[in-house]
């Protein structure tokens, strides 16, 4: 554990300037992939909306166009000055997709969007300053600022996205993957050894993502290609949220912070 802490601190010293930017890029990768896929599958998306809603060619085209614009607009999350706008865009895109594609009761999709909202909460917390004390120069004690609750909410919501990545089969590697990943994500959720646990989980997820979701090895015309690509970028978004935790820490509402008071 001590050696792991030393490694994580050394990693942060080397990467602290550009790690938040890499984290944001990973976080929005699923939106970028959706937008690109929608552009190249324009006619298929339009035909699906037209057949599902019986709304006609022009309304279906407008539906897909608005969705595409919303996906691309999420790139504004890369700019710290646009985080609030990015959160609003994300919310509208999520609601829009839920209605348009009739997937309100798709639990995996619902948890995925909640978890992406958790990543955006961490981004909003990054841009938010701590609450000021009543007396200048005197820190407030025993109180948790809105920023700290946003960090807590972001950590907890990341757990939901990880749960969509669990593989429920009886193979030894899947069982080991689920056990190790669950232990690490619980540490992240409660904020205990958060940076080390998050960094370990990043490396773990990166390895299994490349191994299990290698969509580039499957011909593009096979349905498995799109399925693996979806899982690949979804996992990459998880990694983005965890990298934000590595860069920013768990916040005040965490066991790591409480240990300083004991």
KOLKERO-667923 format. One record per residue (C-alpha): chain; x, y, z; residue in one letter. Coordinates in pm, 1 decimal, always signed. Example, Ala and Ser with C-alpha at 12.3 -4.5 7.8 and 13.67 -1.06 7.14 Angstrom:
<recs>
rec mol=A, X=+1230.0, Y=-450.0, Z=+780.0, type=A $
rec mol=A, X=+1367.0, Y=-106.0, Z=+714.0, type=S $
</recs>
This chain:
<recs>
rec mol=A, X=+0.0, Y=+0.0, Z=+0.0, type=X $
rec mol=A, X=+283.2, Y=+238.6, Z=+90.0, type=X $
rec mol=A, X=+459.1, Y=+175.3, Z=-239.6, type=X $
rec mol=A, X=+128.9, Y=+225.5, Z=-421.0, type=X $
rec mol=A, X=+78.1, Y=+561.4, Z=-249.1, type=X $
rec mol=A, X=+429.1, Y=+667.6, Z=-346.7, type=X $
rec mol=A, X=+363.4, Y=+568.3, Z=-707.6, type=X $
rec mol=A, X=+33.0, Y=+757.8, Z=-718.8, type=X $
rec mol=A, X=+196.2, Y=+1071.3, Z=-575.7, type=X $
rec mol=A, X=+478.0, Y=+1048.3, Z=-829.6, type=X $
rec mol=A, X=+218.1, Y=+1002.2, Z=-1106.0, type=X $
rec mol=A, X=+30.7, Y=+1313.4, Z=-992.6, type=X $
rec mol=A, X=+346.1, Y=+1523.3, Z=-981.1, type=X $
rec mol=A, X=+429.0, Y=+1434.9, Z=-1339.6, type=X $
rec mol=A, X=+75.9, Y=+1462.0, Z=-1484.1, type=X $
rec mol=A, X=-99.8, Y=+1724.6, Z=-1271.1, type=X $
rec mol=A, X=-92.2, Y=+1991.6, Z=-1544.9, type=X $
rec mol=A, X=-264.2, Y=+1792.8, Z=-1818.4, type=X $
rec mol=A, X=-442.6, Y=+1510.0, Z=-1631.9, type=X $
rec mol=A, X=-773.3, Y=+1704.5, Z=-1590.9, type=X $
rec mol=A, X=-780.8, Y=+1773.0, Z=-1966.4, type=X $
rec mol=A, X=-723.7, Y=+1404.6, Z=-2046.8, type=X $
rec mol=A, X=-997.7, Y=+1315.1, Z=-1798.0, type=X $
rec mol=A, X=-1248.8, Y=+1548.3, Z=-1964.1, type=X $
rec mol=A, X=-1167.3, Y=+1412.3, Z=-2308.0, type=X $
rec mol=A, X=-1220.8, Y=+1054.4, Z=-2188.7, type=X $
rec mol=A, X=-1543.2, Y=+1153.7, Z=-2016.1, type=X $
rec mol=A, X=-1702.9, Y=+1294.5, Z=-2331.3, type=X $
rec mol=A, X=-1565.6, Y=+1022.3, Z=-2561.4, type=X $
rec mol=A, X=-1898.1, Y=+837.8, Z=-2558.9, type=X $
rec mol=A, X=-2075.2, Y=+1155.0, Z=-2679.6, type=X $
rec mol=A, X=-1819.1, Y=+1206.0, Z=-2953.8, type=X $
rec mol=A, X=-1852.8, Y=+844.9, Z=-3066.6, type=X $
rec mol=A, X=-2232.9, Y=+873.6, Z=-3068.4, type=X $
rec mol=A, X=-2213.7, Y=+1192.0, Z=-3273.5, type=X $
rec mol=A, X=-1973.5, Y=+1044.3, Z=-3529.9, type=X $
rec mol=A, X=-2175.9, Y=+723.9, Z=-3556.8, type=X $
rec mol=A, X=-2495.8, Y=+923.5, Z=-3600.4, type=X $
rec mol=A, X=-2336.2, Y=+1124.9, Z=-3881.1, type=X $
rec mol=A, X=-2231.2, Y=+814.0, Z=-4074.4, type=X $
rec mol=A, X=-2557.7, Y=+629.5, Z=-4000.0, type=X $
rec mol=A, X=-2777.8, Y=+928.3, Z=-4072.4, type=X $
rec mol=A, X=-3029.6, Y=+749.1, Z=-4293.1, type=X $
rec mol=A, X=-3064.0, Y=+451.1, Z=-4056.8, type=X $
rec mol=A, X=-3128.2, Y=+679.9, Z=-3758.9, type=X $
rec mol=A, X=-3380.0, Y=+888.6, Z=-3955.1, type=X $
rec mol=A, X=-3564.4, Y=+580.5, Z=-4080.4, type=X $
rec mol=A, X=-3582.8, Y=+439.7, Z=-3725.9, type=X $
rec mol=A, X=-3734.4, Y=+760.5, Z=-3586.3, type=X $
rec mol=A, X=-3977.0, Y=+786.9, Z=-3877.4, type=X $
rec mol=A, X=-4090.7, Y=+424.8, Z=-3835.6, type=X $
rec mol=A, X=-4117.1, Y=+445.4, Z=-3454.9, type=X $
rec mol=A, X=-4305.1, Y=+774.5, Z=-3430.6, type=X $
rec mol=A, X=-4474.8, Y=+786.1, Z=-3774.6, type=X $
rec mol=A, X=-4378.0, Y=+1152.0, Z=-3786.9, type=X $
rec mol=A, X=-4279.6, Y=+1185.0, Z=-4151.0, type=X $
rec mol=A, X=-3950.4, Y=+1242.8, Z=-4329.2, type=X $
rec mol=A, X=-3889.5, Y=+1606.7, Z=-4234.4, type=X $
rec mol=A, X=-3970.5, Y=+1575.2, Z=-3863.0, type=X $
rec mol=A, X=-3756.7, Y=+1261.3, Z=-3837.3, type=X $
rec mol=A, X=-3468.0, Y=+1442.2, Z=-4006.3, type=X $
rec mol=A, X=-3502.9, Y=+1735.2, Z=-3764.6, type=X $
rec mol=A, X=-3512.8, Y=+1492.7, Z=-3472.8, type=X $
rec mol=A, X=-3183.3, Y=+1331.6, Z=-3572.7, type=X $
rec mol=A, X=-3023.7, Y=+1668.2, Z=-3652.3, type=X $
rec mol=A, X=-3103.3, Y=+1809.6, Z=-3307.5, type=X $
rec mol=A, X=-2966.2, Y=+1496.8, Z=-3144.1, type=X $
rec mol=A, X=-2646.3, Y=+1520.4, Z=-3348.0, type=X $
rec mol=A, X=-2597.3, Y=+1887.2, Z=-3257.2, type=X $
rec mol=A, X=-2648.4, Y=+1804.0, Z=-2889.9, type=X $
rec mol=A, X=-2387.7, Y=+1528.5, Z=-2900.7, type=X $
rec mol=A, X=-2127.3, Y=+1752.6, Z=-3063.5, type=X $
rec mol=A, X=-2206.9, Y=+2042.8, Z=-2828.0, type=X $
rec mol=A, X=-2087.0, Y=+1830.1, Z=-2536.8, type=X $
rec mol=A, X=-1732.8, Y=+1912.7, Z=-2654.8, type=X $
rec mol=A, X=-1777.6, Y=+2238.4, Z=-2460.0, type=X $
rec mol=A, X=-1703.4, Y=+2034.4, Z=-2147.4, type=X $
rec mol=A, X=-1335.8, Y=+2062.4, Z=-2244.7, type=X $
rec mol=A, X=-1350.0, Y=+2432.3, Z=-2157.1, type=X $
rec mol=A, X=-1360.1, Y=+2511.4, Z=-1786.5, type=X $
rec mol=A, X=-1561.8, Y=+2826.8, Z=-1855.4, type=X $
rec mol=A, X=-1839.1, Y=+2621.4, Z=-2019.6, type=X $
rec mol=A, X=-1902.5, Y=+2354.9, Z=-1755.2, type=X $
rec mol=A, X=-2248.4, Y=+2478.9, Z=-1653.8, type=X $
rec mol=A, X=-2356.7, Y=+2497.3, Z=-2015.1, type=X $
rec mol=A, X=-2216.0, Y=+2148.8, Z=-2076.5, type=X $
rec mol=A, X=-2420.1, Y=+2012.8, Z=-1786.3, type=X $
rec mol=A, X=-2738.3, Y=+2160.0, Z=-1933.5, type=X $
rec mol=A, X=-2654.9, Y=+2020.0, Z=-2278.4, type=X $
rec mol=A, X=-2590.3, Y=+1676.1, Z=-2130.0, type=X $
rec mol=A, X=-2924.1, Y=+1679.9, Z=-1948.6, type=X $
rec mol=A, X=-3115.5, Y=+1776.8, Z=-2261.6, type=X $
rec mol=A, X=-2936.1, Y=+1520.3, Z=-2477.7, type=X $
rec mol=A, X=-3012.9, Y=+1245.8, Z=-2225.1, type=X $
rec mol=A, X=-3382.5, Y=+1335.3, Z=-2206.7, type=X $
rec mol=A, X=-3399.5, Y=+1373.9, Z=-2583.9, type=X $
rec mol=A, X=-3247.3, Y=+1028.8, Z=-2646.4, type=X $
rec mol=A, X=-3468.2, Y=+867.6, Z=-2383.7, type=X $
rec mol=A, X=-3784.1, Y=+997.9, Z=-2550.3, type=X $
rec mol=A, X=-3674.3, Y=+961.5, Z=-2912.5, type=X $
rec mol=A, X=-3548.4, Y=+604.9, Z=-2888.0, type=X $
rec mol=A, X=-3811.2, Y=+479.4, Z=-2639.3, type=X $
rec mol=A, X=-3552.7, Y=+346.1, Z=-2393.8, type=X $
rec mol=A, X=-3686.2, Y=+493.8, Z=-2072.0, type=X $
rec mol=A, X=-3698.1, Y=+148.5, Z=-1915.4, type=X $
rec mol=A, X=-3352.6, Y=+43.4, Z=-2037.3, type=X $
rec mol=A, X=-3176.7, Y=+14.2, Z=-1699.9, type=X $
rec mol=A, X=-2826.7, Y=+5.0, Z=-1847.1, type=X $
rec mol=A, X=-2884.4, Y=+323.2, Z=-2046.1, type=X $
rec mol=A, X=-3042.7, Y=+497.1, Z=-1746.5, type=X $
rec mol=A, X=-2751.6, Y=+408.5, Z=-1514.3, type=X $
rec mol=A, X=-2500.5, Y=+509.7, Z=-1779.4, type=X $
rec mol=A, X=-2652.6, Y=+856.9, Z=-1809.9, type=X $
rec mol=A, X=-2673.5, Y=+902.4, Z=-1434.5, type=X $
rec mol=A, X=-2305.6, Y=+811.3, Z=-1407.0, type=X $
rec mol=A, X=-2210.6, Y=+1053.1, Z=-1682.6, type=X $
rec mol=A, X=-2401.0, Y=+1312.9, Z=-1483.7, type=X $
rec mol=A, X=-2178.5, Y=+1215.9, Z=-1190.9, type=X $
rec mol=A, X=-1872.0, Y=+1288.0, Z=-1399.9, type=X $
rec mol=A, X=-2014.9, Y=+1629.0, Z=-1486.7, type=X $
rec mol=A, X=-2079.1, Y=+1690.1, Z=-1117.0, type=X $
rec mol=A, X=-1708.5, Y=+1636.0, Z=-1055.7, type=X $
rec mol=A, X=-1632.0, Y=+1882.9, Z=-1334.2, type=X $
rec mol=A, X=-1869.0, Y=+2140.1, Z=-1187.0, type=X $
rec mol=A, X=-1709.0, Y=+2087.8, Z=-847.3, type=X $
rec mol=A, X=-1370.1, Y=+2153.4, Z=-1005.5, type=X $
rec mol=A, X=-1484.5, Y=+2494.4, Z=-1129.3, type=X $
rec mol=A, X=-1664.1, Y=+2588.4, Z=-807.3, type=X $
rec mol=A, X=-1483.1, Y=+2774.9, Z=-531.9, type=X $
rec mol=A, X=-1517.9, Y=+2676.4, Z=-168.2, type=X $
rec mol=A, X=-1764.8, Y=+2865.4, Z=+47.5, type=X $
rec mol=A, X=-1618.3, Y=+3156.0, Z=+240.9, type=X $
rec mol=A, X=-1601.0, Y=+3165.3, Z=+618.0, type=X $
rec mol=A, X=-1785.3, Y=+3426.0, Z=+821.7, type=X $
rec mol=A, X=-1449.6, Y=+3562.5, Z=+942.6, type=X $
rec mol=A, X=-1178.2, Y=+3643.0, Z=+690.6, type=X $
rec mol=A, X=-883.3, Y=+3407.5, Z=+708.2, type=X $
rec mol=A, X=-1061.4, Y=+3163.4, Z=+941.1, type=X $
rec mol=A, X=-1168.4, Y=+2832.7, Z=+781.9, type=X $
rec mol=A, X=-1516.8, Y=+2705.6, Z=+861.8, type=X $
rec mol=A, X=-1514.1, Y=+2388.1, Z=+1070.0, type=X $
rec mol=A, X=-1764.2, Y=+2104.3, Z=+1075.9, type=X $
rec mol=A, X=-1949.4, Y=+2225.5, Z=+768.0, type=X $
rec mol=A, X=-1960.1, Y=+2077.7, Z=+420.2, type=X $
rec mol=A, X=-1978.0, Y=+2311.4, Z=+124.9, type=X $
rec mol=A, X=-2194.1, Y=+2249.5, Z=-184.1, type=X $
rec mol=A, X=-1872.8, Y=+2168.3, Z=-370.7, type=X $
rec mol=A, X=-1799.7, Y=+1882.2, Z=-132.0, type=X $
rec mol=A, X=-2149.7, Y=+1737.8, Z=-172.4, type=X $
rec mol=A, X=-2111.9, Y=+1762.1, Z=-549.8, type=X $
rec mol=A, X=-1789.0, Y=+1562.0, Z=-524.7, type=X $
rec mol=A, X=-1965.7, Y=+1303.4, Z=-308.0, type=X $
rec mol=A, X=-2252.4, Y=+1277.1, Z=-554.3, type=X $
rec mol=A, X=-2011.7, Y=+1240.3, Z=-844.0, type=X $
rec mol=A, X=-1825.8, Y=+956.8, Z=-669.7, type=X $
rec mol=A, X=-2145.0, Y=+769.0, Z=-587.9, type=X $
rec mol=A, X=-2288.0, Y=+807.1, Z=-937.8, type=X $
rec mol=A, X=-1967.6, Y=+669.6, Z=-1090.4, type=X $
rec mol=A, X=-2051.0, Y=+343.7, Z=-913.6, type=X $
rec mol=A, X=-2365.6, Y=+314.9, Z=-1128.2, type=X $
rec mol=A, X=-2164.5, Y=+323.7, Z=-1448.1, type=X $
rec mol=A, X=-1926.3, Y=+59.2, Z=-1317.6, type=X $
rec mol=A, X=-2222.2, Y=-166.0, Z=-1238.5, type=X $
rec mol=A, X=-2316.8, Y=-161.5, Z=-1608.3, type=X $
rec mol=A, X=-1975.9, Y=-310.3, Z=-1686.4, type=X $
rec mol=A, X=-2014.7, Y=-618.6, Z=-1467.4, type=X $
rec mol=A, X=-2014.5, Y=-952.4, Z=-1652.3, type=X $
rec mol=A, X=-2241.3, Y=-1210.3, Z=-1492.2, type=X $
rec mol=A, X=-2095.5, Y=-1541.2, Z=-1604.8, type=X $
rec mol=A, X=-1918.4, Y=-1826.5, Z=-1429.8, type=X $
rec mol=A, X=-1570.8, Y=-1791.4, Z=-1581.8, type=X $
rec mol=A, X=-1287.3, Y=-1744.5, Z=-1334.3, type=X $
rec mol=A, X=-1158.7, Y=-1426.5, Z=-1494.7, type=X $
rec mol=A, X=-1502.3, Y=-1260.5, Z=-1495.3, type=X $
rec mol=A, X=-1555.3, Y=-1346.2, Z=-1128.7, type=X $
rec mol=A, X=-1208.9, Y=-1211.2, Z=-1040.9, type=X $
rec mol=A, X=-1271.8, Y=-898.2, Z=-1245.5, type=X $
rec mol=A, X=-1604.0, Y=-833.2, Z=-1070.5, type=X $
rec mol=A, X=-1463.5, Y=-891.4, Z=-721.5, type=X $
rec mol=A, X=-1155.2, Y=-671.7, Z=-763.6, type=X $
rec mol=A, X=-1346.5, Y=-399.7, Z=-946.5, type=X $
rec mol=A, X=-1625.7, Y=-394.0, Z=-688.2, type=X $
rec mol=A, X=-1378.7, Y=-364.9, Z=-399.2, type=X $
rec mol=A, X=-1201.7, Y=-75.0, Z=-567.8, type=X $
rec mol=A, X=-1518.7, Y=+111.5, Z=-660.6, type=X $
rec mol=A, X=-1648.8, Y=+80.8, Z=-302.0, type=X $
rec mol=A, X=-1325.8, Y=+244.3, Z=-182.4, type=X $
rec mol=A, X=-1385.5, Y=+522.6, Z=-434.1, type=X $
rec mol=A, X=-1748.5, Y=+567.7, Z=-326.4, type=X $
rec mol=A, X=-1667.7, Y=+601.6, Z=+45.8, type=X $
rec mol=A, X=-1356.2, Y=+808.2, Z=-24.1, type=X $
rec mol=A, X=-1096.0, Y=+581.7, Z=+138.2, type=X $
rec mol=A, X=-750.2, Y=+582.3, Z=-23.9, type=X $
rec mol=A, X=-940.0, Y=+743.2, Z=-308.3, type=X $
rec mol=A, X=-660.7, Y=+851.1, Z=-539.7, type=X $
rec mol=A, X=-479.7, Y=+518.1, Z=-513.9, type=X $
rec mol=A, X=-801.5, Y=+318.0, Z=-559.1, type=X $
rec mol=A, X=-912.3, Y=+534.8, Z=-853.5, type=X $
rec mol=A, X=-573.0, Y=+510.4, Z=-1024.0, type=X $
rec mol=A, X=-565.9, Y=+132.1, Z=-975.5, type=X $
rec mol=A, X=-917.2, Y=+108.2, Z=-1116.7, type=X $
rec mol=A, X=-815.6, Y=+319.9, Z=-1416.6, type=X $
rec mol=A, X=-532.9, Y=+81.0, Z=-1499.5, type=X $
rec mol=A, X=-757.1, Y=-221.4, Z=-1437.9, type=X $
rec mol=A, X=-1040.0, Y=-92.2, Z=-1656.4, type=X $
rec mol=A, X=-800.3, Y=+18.1, Z=-1928.7, type=X $
rec mol=A, X=-655.3, Y=-332.6, Z=-1951.7, type=X $
rec mol=A, X=-989.7, Y=-515.3, Z=-1962.3, type=X $
rec mol=A, X=-1132.6, Y=-255.7, Z=-2201.8, type=X $
rec mol=A, X=-860.8, Y=-315.5, Z=-2460.3, type=X $
rec mol=A, X=-880.2, Y=-692.9, Z=-2410.1, type=X $
rec mol=A, X=-1258.4, Y=-749.1, Z=-2403.2, type=X $
rec mol=A, X=-1384.9, Y=-462.0, Z=-2619.7, type=X $
rec mol=A, X=-1139.2, Y=-475.9, Z=-2910.7, type=X $
rec mol=A, X=-1400.6, Y=-371.5, Z=-3168.0, type=X $
rec mol=A, X=-1127.9, Y=-299.7, Z=-3425.6, type=X $
rec mol=A, X=-1069.0, Y=-674.8, Z=-3458.4, type=X $
rec mol=A, X=-1430.0, Y=-738.2, Z=-3567.5, type=X $
rec mol=A, X=-1547.9, Y=-655.0, Z=-3923.3, type=X $
rec mol=A, X=-1762.2, Y=-339.9, Z=-3932.8, type=X $
rec mol=A, X=-2059.1, Y=-516.2, Z=-4093.7, type=X $
rec mol=A, X=-2108.0, Y=-750.4, Z=-3795.6, type=X $
rec mol=A, X=-2344.9, Y=-641.7, Z=-3513.4, type=X $
rec mol=A, X=-2078.4, Y=-734.9, Z=-3256.8, type=X $
rec mol=A, X=-1860.6, Y=-450.8, Z=-3389.7, type=X $
rec mol=A, X=-2109.1, Y=-183.0, Z=-3279.1, type=X $
rec mol=A, X=-2177.2, Y=-359.6, Z=-2949.5, type=X $
rec mol=A, X=-1806.7, Y=-374.4, Z=-2859.3, type=X $
rec mol=A, X=-1752.2, Y=-15.2, Z=-2969.9, type=X $
rec mol=A, X=-2038.2, Y=+100.5, Z=-2745.1, type=X $
rec mol=A, X=-1889.3, Y=-81.1, Z=-2445.7, type=X $
rec mol=A, X=-1539.1, Y=+47.1, Z=-2526.0, type=X $
rec mol=A, X=-1635.2, Y=+414.1, Z=-2519.9, type=X $
rec mol=A, X=-1865.5, Y=+367.0, Z=-2223.8, type=X $
rec mol=A, X=-1575.2, Y=+223.2, Z=-2025.7, type=X $
rec mol=A, X=-1355.1, Y=+507.8, Z=-2146.7, type=X $
rec mol=A, X=-1603.7, Y=+751.6, Z=-1995.6, type=X $
rec mol=A, X=-1577.3, Y=+565.4, Z=-1664.2, type=X $
rec mol=A, X=-1200.8, Y=+605.6, Z=-1686.0, type=X $
rec mol=A, X=-1245.9, Y=+979.1, Z=-1744.5, type=X $
rec mol=A, X=-1451.1, Y=+1019.2, Z=-1427.2, type=X $
rec mol=A, X=-1197.3, Y=+820.1, Z=-1226.7, type=X $
rec mol=A, X=-910.1, Y=+1028.2, Z=-1365.6, type=X $
rec mol=A, X=-1088.8, Y=+1337.4, Z=-1236.3, type=X $
rec mol=A, X=-1087.6, Y=+1179.3, Z=-890.7, type=X $
rec mol=A, X=-716.7, Y=+1105.8, Z=-924.1, type=X $
rec mol=A, X=-651.1, Y=+1467.1, Z=-1021.9, type=X $
rec mol=A, X=-887.9, Y=+1643.4, Z=-780.9, type=X $
rec mol=A, X=-926.8, Y=+1408.2, Z=-484.1, type=X $
rec mol=A, X=-1246.1, Y=+1290.9, Z=-311.4, type=X $
rec mol=A, X=-1349.5, Y=+1618.4, Z=-147.4, type=X $
rec mol=A, X=-1442.4, Y=+1695.7, Z=+210.3, type=X $
rec mol=A, X=-1719.5, Y=+1435.8, Z=+251.4, type=X $
rec mol=A, X=-1490.0, Y=+1132.7, Z=+248.1, type=X $
rec mol=A, X=-1303.8, Y=+902.0, Z=+483.6, type=X $
rec mol=A, X=-972.2, Y=+1039.0, Z=+360.5, type=X $
rec mol=A, X=-1072.8, Y=+1385.8, Z=+476.4, type=X $
rec mol=A, X=-1224.1, Y=+1265.0, Z=+803.8, type=X $
rec mol=A, X=-902.8, Y=+1081.6, Z=+893.2, type=X $
rec mol=A, X=-729.6, Y=+1419.4, Z=+917.7, type=X $
rec mol=A, X=-966.7, Y=+1513.6, Z=+1201.5, type=X $
rec mol=A, X=-911.9, Y=+1193.8, Z=+1401.3, type=X $
</recs>
